[in-house]
Amino acid sequence: MPAAQPKPKVIIRHCDEYDPQRIETIVREAMEELGLRPHGRTLVKPNVVCAGEGFDHAFTRPEFVDGVLRALQGRDDGQMTELAVGERCGITIPTRYAFDQSGMNAMLKKHRKVKTYYFEEEVQVEIPYTHPSRLRDYVFTPEPVAKADFFVNCPKFKAHPWTTVTFGNKQYIGIQDDRHRLIDHDTKLEEKIADLQYIIQPQLLAIDAIIAGEGRMLTPIPKRLNLIILGNNQCAFDSVCCRIIGVNPFDVPHIRLAHERGFGPLALADIELSGDVTLDEAKERAKGFKVGLIRVEKYFEGTSITAYAGPPPKSEQTEYCWGGCPGAIEEAIEMLRVFDAETDKKLPRMHVVFGNYQGELDWHPGERVVFIGDCAEFKGKLGEELIEVDNLYRPRNTLDPHTVQGEDILDKVRKTRKLLKAAKGKPYLRLTGCPVSVAEQLMVLVAIGGLNDPMIDAAGVKNFLAWKSRMLLKRMTGQKYQQPGPTQRGAAAPVQSVGVTPAQ
Ligand code: SF4
């Protein structure tokens, strides 16, 4: 009889300061306990979705990554050929800017031998999917991810408005550049995240839960948990993180799907727990932790915005789009509130409409209506004017990851300005896209309310130009994509580590 596989392990450790030495010790001890040593191309993936003033608790802190890098170097017995940190941040801003703002680049300067990968500036490698329930046959990921031999996933412990939480599985959204990450970032977001698990699985996970983030993901409310949680299996790890905040991991679709596809256990009986903090003690510290899953109509109750959410197209087989436009406006308004304390006062009474909404709009002359998303559909009167908003939704099988076009922050500024200009004097405007990103929705709200614009600084001219010129160079040298072989779909990938087959 084959020997029974050891249970995946999750280690819960106390840590009450961002002291790289202390963090190094905790991570090194965990690696010893898990019997792990880095080897080959070793890649650390933090969560740096956004950073800088106002985003203080959105990202894995550089001191944390510093500690992880030291521990990896300390455990290297000569098998590690490269040590790197890589990420694609969010809301269209260049990752090099987020790394500057978070202090990650300053920290990395001390680690002269550690490479930095801004994923959107790297060659994108095609990964074929062959599992039965896949959303599509192939996706793209940056080459450093595809080639990593030892992958260290270092999320930030946070709530999330689209997916309840963002722990190990969810932070894989950052292993795609913008144009690929926004594909299926809609009603199918949870399935997309579960699909991304086939690209790579981490050998080691270490989450920054020293100061966790409640309620939302870009501007979360800080909550001190004084914890570092570590593990060697993404599902087991996410399961324990969920349980710490009182969430049933089976109720979080992307975690449940990853489990059902064989990526790891969720039941506590199948997970070995250790560390100097018990699960009950950790739960006590997290008591009252707020997750961010709230429907948009409810979210805006009591504000000057009234939201209406009709169902997405029938093909999506759902009543509400949790992974797209409605969640994006919630993140946008939270960002605006951080950057302009008068946001709610300044925004005029207005209406935002998602999906196929055919009910009444509680509209009065002088108020603005914003139809958001390709699937917005409406026929009705605003005063005397008959309004017809057509459904522009394109089925997902018409989107090809090979040809999808990305939009940088300047493209989005231009697009939004043009749109606002065209809608001048009209009672309504329509934002197209599937999804309409946080950045675009934010720009429109800034214009309508005359609000302070957080994107002005966030664009970081220096970093934007550096990113632009690097991308231009890559395009000129033909480094945009790398495909897995002469035949694309279903072909064997040339890069050894590409693709994961979970144990069933
Ligand atoms: S247009 Fe927006 S709301 Fe509609 S399906 Fe796409 S992401 Fe969801």
Boltz pocket constraint, residues with backbone or C-beta under 6 A from the ligand:
constraints:
  - pocket:
      binder: B
      contacts: [[A, 185], [A, 186], [A, 187], [A, 312], [A, 313], [A, 321], [A, 323], [A, 324], [A, 325], [A, 326], [A, 354], [A, 355], [A, 372], [A, 373], [A, 374], [A, 375], [A, 376], [A, 433], [A, 434], [A, 435], [A, 436]]
      max_distance: 6.0
